[in-house]
Amino acid sequence: MTEFTRRALLGGAALLTVAACARRPDGPPVIIPDPNTPVTHLLAYKGNRSLYLMANDTVVRSYNFGLGFQPVGHKQFEGDGKTPEGIYTMDRRNPRSAYHLSVGISYPNLADREYAKQYNRSPGGDIFIHGTPQRFVGAGDWTVGCMAVTNAEVEEIYRLVPLGARIHIFS
């Protein structure tokens, strides 16, 4: 692990320095990547609603996102409105998503399933990065646990993120 990645995982300060090269007045940094630069992993910071597509130590794209209707804390049970926290894998694509397009996150993992089992509950599932229907544009945190970006942004994510890429989701 490089020093940059270590610092990004521990708090994101280094990441923000790299990403601040250009900024739209209404949102995240504008980063124009080499289209041949492969995305190796994703960093998602729930607290400031920032998602970064990374190629090793380089920010390829960044997005703002909406969360579940109960955004604080790690997802534990089906229907709790929380978005998971931890390390997961981008594991599937849904071109027929009710939310434009979507890329699946491998929640629940074994620890998530075991925790829910202790309480005789379902951990839930079907967690995605997906687009936003017109009726939810500007609605804030409205999903049941997914990360919602604009439809144009999910098209980029769908195209750029390979299945198997890891996503690190921080509080």
LINGIPE-V676952 format. One record per run of one state. SS is the DSSP state (a for helix, b for strand, c for the rest). FROM is the first residue (numbers start at 1). TO is the last residue. Records with the same first field share a line. If there is no record, write none. Layout:
SS=FROM-TO ; FROM-TO
//
This chain:
c=1-2 ; 11-12 ; 20-22 ; 24-28 ; 30-40 ; 46-49 ; 56-57 ; 65-65 ; 67-67 ; 69-85 ; 95-101 ; 106-109 ; 119-126 ; 131-133 ; 137-142 ; 144-146 ; 149-150 ; 161-165 ; 171-171
a=3-10 ; 13-19 ; 110-118 ; 134-136 ; 151-160
b=23-23 ; 29-29 ; 41-45 ; 50-55 ; 58-64 ; 66-66 ; 68-68 ; 86-94 ; 102-105 ; 127-130 ; 143-143 ; 147-148 ; 166-170
//
